[in-house]
Amino acid sequence: MRVYLFIALIAAVVTFIATPPIRLLAIKVGAIGQIRARDMHTTPTPRMGGVAMLIGFAVALCFARSAPWISRVFPRSDNQSWIILAGAAMICALGVCDDIWDLDWMLKMSGQILIAVFVSWKGVQIVSLPWGTTLITASPSLSMAITALLIVTSINAVNFVDGLDGLAAGIVAIGGLAFATYSYILSRSQPSFASMATLLDMILVGVCIGFLIHNWHPASIFMGDSGSMLLGYLVTCASVVLTGHFDPSTMHSGIAMPVFMPILLPILVLFIPVLDMCMAIIRRTSHGQSPMHPDRMHLHHRMIRIGHTVRGAVLIMWGWAFVIAFSSIMTLFYTASVIITMLCILVPILSALTLVPHYRQRLREIRQENLLAQQQKGEHKND
């Protein structure tokens, strides 16, 4: 595990160092986030932070490939890591174009689909789905379609949740750490694909931490679509690398793992972004609007509206992401009763932290209403 942590540290340091020059470049090319009605920031801020993330990811991945003590992760006949890196460069380039010129959402979606299809066509795809001790094998065309759909969905889910300083980077880092823990456990019996998934997730965690230092409120730079789409793409690729080749029949019998975990965990690590995206799509289509129509009804908007500060809202949403992701990991080690007990403690605490500002605000409103009513009543008596 120390090897993975060291490579994650490299990704974090490189991303941290690369971010200030990218910020200056963003200002020079005009990739600056202006103030829009739905935005939460109050000053124009450079975007295009995804380029620094890509640099950190690429350097860490190339270092891992050249390091002899982790070379077993990269089979000579397998070019998955290069395919993933090529797709990351393309999705980041698409995001840079959007950061500079604000592309039409249909054009951006078309680019996402083409890149996702290219990556899955080149071999990064789910070729089988585990169910119990049986592997359900899909046809090549169906595998490509499922993989491309997962990549595009994840890209847009992270993009939807990227609305507060540090929110998206923190949630993806938490999800990546949870999935890295899971894949590291599996790497003892599935060394090839599980180790690759662990490596990708740990690099992703390092990239997020390195960028988060600059992106914490008040942020000096935004990740932009170049960053949010890149994070969504990478976290899905790591999941696909593991899920697509995992054989549950080879698992050690001592590990009490639910049969559905390989399928469910990739969804759970991005539960908050996926939930926010589904709510937004339902909300907008029910009003006859485009699913990509902007509004101020995202989860983070609601958190600010009920009285949270930006930092407070981010920390609480990180907490929800942590509980959801790591409670699923705990099913590998603990019984259902232990997990339920933990959830019965943590969920009420997080719920209280989430709702306390709302009730405080409501109490202030009630007091103001009572005070106004008393004043009006006194005026009537004087009359």
Phi and psi in degrees as a GROMACS rama.xvg file:
@    title "Ramachandran Plot"
@    xaxis  label "Phi"
@    yaxis  label "Psi"
@TYPE xy
-63.1218  -32.1358  ARG-2
-63.883  -45.4318  VAL-3
-63.9733  -40.2183  TYR-4
-64.5872  -38.3233  LEU-5
-64.9662  -42.2146  PHE-6
-68.3217  -35.9184  ILE-7
-63.0131  -37.4245  ALA-8
-64.0596  -40.7651  LEU-9
-60.3819  -45.6222  ILE-10
-60.7527  -40.8852  ALA-11
-66.5849  -44.9854  ALA-12
-65.5889  -45.1204  VAL-13
-63.5688  -43.824  VAL-14
-62.8024  -43.3368  THR-15
-60.9105  -43.4873  PHE-16
-71.1519  -35.7581  ILE-17
-76.849  -20.9369  ALA-18
-65.5195  -46.9422  THR-19
-58.6201  -44.8639  PRO-20
-61.3948  -36.7011  PRO-21
-67.0211  -34.268  ILE-22
-61.7414  -45.1773  ARG-23
-63.8479  -39.0995  LEU-24
-64.2968  -40.4755  LEU-25
-61.4806  -40.4684  ALA-26
-64.6015  -40.5668  ILE-27
-65.9834  -39.3603  LYS-28
-90.364  -2.877  VAL-29
87.6066  18.2503  GLY-30
-86.0052  72.5909  ALA-31
-121.838  128.784  ILE-32
-76.447  106.395  GLY-33
-76.8305  165.619  GLN-34
-79.026  117.842  ILE-35
-113.192  166.526  ARG-36
-60.1859  -32.7843  ALA-37
-90.3569  -6.03079  ARG-38
-79.3103  154.244  ASP-39
-101.435  -15.7016  MET-40
-84.0376  157.889  HIS-41
-114.606  -5.16882  THR-42
-129.775  143.811  THR-43
-57.922  130.076  PRO-44
-129.624  137.042  THR-45
-60.3516  144.073  PRO-46
-107.592  -156.401  ARG-47
75.7301  19.5224  MET-48
-64.0936  -17.4598  GLY-49
-61.728  -25.6963  GLY-50
-65.0103  -42.4665  VAL-51
-63.7337  -38.8824  ALA-52
-62.2681  -42.9441  MET-53
-61.8386  -41.592  LEU-54
-61.6881  -45.5441  ILE-55
-61.6806  -42.0412  GLY-56
-64.7813  -46.0411  PHE-57
-64.773  -44.386  ALA-58
-63.604  -45.3813  VAL-59
-64.9805  -39.963  ALA-60
-67.2796  -43.0291  LEU-61
-65.5369  -37.8681  CYS-62
-62.4648  -43.1301  PHE-63
-63.2576  -37.9638  ALA-64
-67.3129  -31.6552  ARG-65
-88.9618  -13.635  SER-66
-78.864  123.135  ALA-67
-66.215  -28.0474  PRO-68
-81.9843  3.53606  TRP-69
-135.219  14.203  ILE-70
-65.3222  -21.3091  SER-71
-63.8041  -19.3487  ARG-72
-69.6944  -23.7906  VAL-73
-111.9  90.5771  PHE-74
-60.3347  143.033  PRO-75
-60.6087  -34.5626  ARG-76
-86.5438  1.00293  SER-77
-112.283  120.698  ASP-78
-105.842  23.482  ASN-79
-57.4513  -41.4465  GLN-80
-62.8367  -39.3395  SER-81
-68.8666  -37.428  TRP-82
-64.172  -44.2347  ILE-83
-62.6944  -41.3004  ILE-84
-65.5889  -40.6182  LEU-85
-62.9751  -43.9368  ALA-86
-63.6064  -37.3095  GLY-87
-63.1309  -41.1709  ALA-88
-64.4066  -39.7023  ALA-89
-69.8776  -42.3314  MET-90
-69.5184  -33.2288  ILE-91
-68.5948  -40.0686  CYS-92
-62.869  -40.0678  ALA-93
-62.0654  -41.2274  LEU-94
-66.3761  -36.2291  GLY-95
-61.6239  -43.0796  VAL-96
-58.8367  -40.5044  CYS-97
-70.1066  -37.3463  ASP-98
-62.932  -32.3168  ASP-99
-88.2387  -45.5396  ILE-100
-112.52  -0.808544  TRP-101
53.0222  72.5261  ASP-102
-64.2502  152.535  LEU-103
-62.522  142.651  ASP-104
-64.1336  -30.9099  TRP-105
-69.6811  -38.5644  MET-106
-65.3461  -42.2993  LEU-107
-65.3893  -41.9886  LYS-108
-63.6706  -39.1942  MET-109
-61.8157  -42.1095  SER-110
-63.3895  -41.0703  GLY-111
-61.0296  -43.4777  GLN-112
-64.7365  -44.3502  ILE-113
-61.3165  -43.2982  LEU-114
-67.1216  -42.0278  ILE-115
-63.3562  -41.5397  ALA-116
-65.2476  -41.1178  VAL-117
-59.9143  -47.125  PHE-118
-64.0211  -44.7478  VAL-119
-68.7372  -35.1571  SER-120
-64.6304  -32.8952  TRP-121
-80.3305  -3.34163  LYS-122
123.966  -10.0023  GLY-123
-87.2829  87.6877  VAL-124
-151.974  160.152  GLN-125
-81.9744  108.516  ILE-126
-93.8805  -15.9843  VAL-127
-154.766  152.625  SER-128
-121.217  125.918  LEU-129
-77.7897  137.56  PRO-130
-143.617  102.111  TRP-131
68.5176  -128.143  GLY-132
-102.758  17.2463  THR-133
-115.161  140.358  THR-134
-102.844  123.003  LEU-135
-93.5434  111.33  ILE-136
-92.1465  131.073  THR-137
-101.336  158.654  ALA-138
-68.1489  158.549  SER-139
-56.9185  -41.5909  PRO-140
-67.2491  -39.2783  SER-141
-68.6788  -38.8163  LEU-142
-61.1557  -44.3568  SER-143
-61.0957  -43.5536  MET-144
-64.7669  -44.1461  ALA-145
-64.4517  -44.3596  ILE-146
-63.826  -45.7625  THR-147
-61.3608  -40.2904  ALA-148
-63.0336  -42.9423  LEU-149
-62.9827  -42.7628  LEU-150
-64.2375  -48.104  ILE-151
-64.2395  -40.5207  VAL-152
-62.9826  -45.6974  THR-153
-65.1751  -40.4607  SER-154
-56.8712  -47.6449  ILE-155
-75.5212  -29.229  ASN-156
-64.0926  -46.017  ALA-157
-66.8969  -36.3351  VAL-158
-62.9935  -39.0734  ASN-159
-65.9905  -37.63  PHE-160
-85.173  -6.85825  VAL-161
-81.1051  79.1313  ASP-162
-129.111  -11.488  GLY-163
-128.192  153.056  LEU-164
-58.1362  120.712  ASP-165
83.0009  -5.04198  GLY-166
-67.2825  -55.3435  LEU-167
-64.856  -44.1556  ALA-168
-61.3243  -40.9509  ALA-169
-68.3382  -43.7418  GLY-170
-64.7441  -42.806  ILE-171
-67.09  -37.5623  VAL-172
-62.7699  -42.2358  ALA-173
-64.0497  -45.6601  ILE-174
-63.7424  -41.4582  GLY-175
-64.8634  -38.4971  GLY-176
-66.3794  -39.2587  LEU-177
-64.3339  -45.7998  ALA-178
-70.2549  -32.6877  PHE-179
-63.9101  -39.7275  ALA-180
-61.0178  -45.5952  THR-181
-63.3359  -48.3657  TYR-182
-68.98  -30.063  SER-183
-65.8054  -37.8892  TYR-184
-63.0594  -43.1349  ILE-185
-70.4799  -23.3111  LEU-186
-63.4401  -16.875  SER-187
-70.829  -28.3241  ARG-188
-111.316  -17.9068  SER-189
-125.501  65.2992  GLN-190
-60.9114  -35.5187  PRO-191
-70.0027  -66.2769  SER-192
-75.8433  -37.1703  PHE-193
-65.4867  -39.0702  ALA-194
-66.9296  -38.8761  SER-195
-61.9449  -42.4844  MET-196
-63.6292  -41.3901  ALA-197
-61.2959  -44.6791  THR-198
-61.3082  -48.0059  LEU-199
-61.3198  -42.3211  LEU-200
-67.4873  -40.4078  ASP-201
-68.3625  -37.3663  MET-202
-62.7148  -41.3183  ILE-203
-61.2438  -42.6196  LEU-204
-61.6967  -44.1097  VAL-205
-61.7753  -42.7321  GLY-206
-59.4258  -45.1399  VAL-207
-64.0574  -42.5714  CYS-208
-66.194  -43.2561  ILE-209
-61.2036  -38.3653  GLY-210
-78.7984  -31.1599  PHE-211
-61.3818  -29.1674  LEU-212
-60.4353  -36.9104  ILE-213
-86.5447  -20.2678  HIS-214
-98.6262  -4.02084  ASN-215
-70.11  144.881  TRP-216
-63.6923  131.112  HIS-217
-81.3784  125.789  PRO-218
-70.9461  139.942  ALA-219
-89.5206  -14.5358  SER-220
-155.551  145.407  ILE-221
-99.5688  151.631  PHE-222
-71.6143  -25.5327  MET-223
65.1124  -175.803  GLY-224
-66.8736  -27.705  ASP-225
-61.9427  -31.1687  SER-226
-89.9452  -45.8225  GLY-227
-64.9521  -41.2138  SER-228
-68.0124  -36.5001  MET-229
-63.5352  -44.7813  LEU-230
-63.7608  -44.1785  LEU-231
-61.1093  -39.6391  GLY-232
-65.0292  -47.3211  TYR-233
-68.3824  -41.4912  LEU-234
-66.3077  -31.4438  VAL-235
-74.3559  -39.77  THR-236
-60.8018  -42.0196  CYS-237
-62.6339  -39.3893  ALA-238
-66.272  -42.0039  SER-239
-66.1052  -40.576  VAL-240
-56.73  -39.924  VAL-241
-83.229  -53.7679  LEU-242
-62.1048  -36.4214  THR-243
-70.3052  -16.7193  GLY-244
-126.027  6.87356  HIS-245
-77.1597  129.639  PHE-246
-111.985  106.123  ASP-247
-65.9214  -19.6314  PRO-248
-69.7679  -16.8044  SER-249
-93.0203  -0.971869  THR-250
-67.4035  145.596  MET-251
-64.5041  134.424  HIS-252
-64.8495  -18.3598  SER-253
-77.1341  -11.9426  GLY-254
-92.4712  119.072  ILE-255
-86.0816  77.3709  ALA-256
-102.503  128.963  MET-257
-61.2893  145.165  PRO-258
-65.4561  -23.602  VAL-259
-90.7563  -3.35918  PHE-260
-60.5023  -41.8661  MET-261
-59.7338  -27.8958  PRO-262
-87.1343  -37.4466  ILE-263
-79.684  -36.3117  LEU-264
-60.9424  -41.8967  LEU-265
-57.3903  -28.7  PRO-266
-77.3957  -40.2173  ILE-267
-67.4909  -34.7618  LEU-268
-68.2227  -20.3381  VAL-269
-118.201  32.798  LEU-270
-61.1489  -45.6632  PHE-271
-62.469  -50.3882  ILE-272
-60.9009  -41.0164  PRO-273
-66.1718  -41.6116  VAL-274
-61.4372  -45.6989  LEU-275
-61.3462  -41.7839  ASP-276
-65.4934  -44.3524  MET-277
-63.0399  -42.4055  CYS-278
-62.78  -40.4157  MET-279
-66.1898  -42.2896  ALA-280
-64.094  -45.487  ILE-281
-63.6779  -44.181  ILE-282
-61.9062  -45.2908  ARG-283
-73.8612  -43.2746  ARG-284
-67.658  -32.0646  THR-285
-67.3354  -21.5788  SER-286
-98.7395  11.9951  HIS-287
73.649  20.7596  GLY-288
-102.831  167.066  GLN-289
-68.6775  145.999  SER-290
-59.0298  -22.6669  PRO-291
-97.9933  8.39886  MET-292
-66.9468  124.739  HIS-293
-70.9425  147.344  PRO-294
-154.942  -179.606  ASP-295
-115.43  43.2818  ARG-296
-118.991  14.0015  MET-297
-66.2028  166.366  HIS-298
-58.4708  -40.877  LEU-299
-69.2394  -31.9231  HIS-300
-64.0762  -41.3384  HIS-301
-64.5745  -38.0664  ARG-302
-63.3874  -42.26  MET-303
-67.6715  -38.7363  ILE-304
-64.3969  -33.3563  ARG-305
-85.3703  0.395391  ILE-306
120.428  1.03788  GLY-307
-75.1164  149.835  HIS-308
-76.7122  168.469  THR-309
-61.0894  -47.9365  VAL-310
-64.628  -40.8225  ARG-311
-63.5875  -43.9084  GLY-312
-62.8109  -41.5829  ALA-313
-63.7447  -46.1514  VAL-314
-62.8632  -40.0851  LEU-315
-67.9089  -41.0079  ILE-316
-68.7276  -32.1978  MET-317
-61.5756  -41.6917  TRP-318
-60.3745  -44.3675  GLY-319
-62.1503  -42.7659  TRP-320
-62.5067  -40.6383  ALA-321
-64.0717  -47.1422  PHE-322
-62.3593  -44.7394  VAL-323
-66.0191  -45.7233  ILE-324
-69.9347  -47.4007  ALA-325
-82.6251  -20.3013  PHE-326
-67.3437  -31.5125  SER-327
-70.4875  -35.5373  SER-328
-65.0329  -35.4864  ILE-329
-64.8677  -18.4421  MET-330
-64.8352  -14.6443  THR-331
-73.8477  -22.2871  LEU-332
-122.301  -26.7194  PHE-333
-123.331  160.638  TYR-334
-76.6715  166.219  THR-335
-61.2424  -34.8451  ALA-336
-65.2497  -37.7732  SER-337
-66.0629  -43.7693  VAL-338
-65.8551  -42.4102  ILE-339
-63.2848  -40.309  ILE-340
-61.2338  -43.8292  THR-341
-62.3203  -43.1666  MET-342
-65.0592  -35.9595  LEU-343
-65.5349  -21.7216  CYS-344
-89.0984  -47.9284  ILE-345
-75.6765  -40.4502  LEU-346
-63.3197  -46.2676  VAL-347
-61.68  -36.5673  PRO-348
-63.3752  -48.0706  ILE-349
-65.0927  -37.3729  LEU-350
-63.2755  -41.6526  SER-351
-64.7524  -44.62  ALA-352
-62.9783  -33.3209  LEU-353
-70.1098  -39.2277  THR-354
-98.5414  -15.0331  LEU-355
-55.5693  -46.7038  VAL-356
-59.4115  -33.8277  PRO-357
-64.3546  -45.7613  HIS-358
-70.7786  -34.0269  TYR-359
-62.313  -44.6197  ARG-360
-64.184  -40.2821  GLN-361
-66.1592  -38.3975  ARG-362
-63.939  -40.6688  LEU-363
-62.0895  -40.7925  ARG-364
-63.5171  -41.8277  GLU-365
-64.0637  -41.7423  ILE-366
-63.4265  -42.1636  ARG-367
-64.7079  -39.0908  GLN-368
-64.9592  -42.9665  GLU-369
-64.3471  -41.421  ASN-370
-64.1364  -41.394  LEU-371
-65.3965  -39.7791  LEU-372
-64.4501  -40.2303  ALA-373
-65.3696  -39.7996  GLN-374
-63.6636  -43.6807  GLN-375
-64.3344  -38.1146  GLN-376
-65.1973  -38.9515  LYS-377
-66.7538  -36.8346  GLY-378
-65.3261  -39.0614  GLU-379
-64.171  -37.8978  HIS-380
-65.702  -40.7673  LYS-381
-64.1185  -33.963  ASN-382
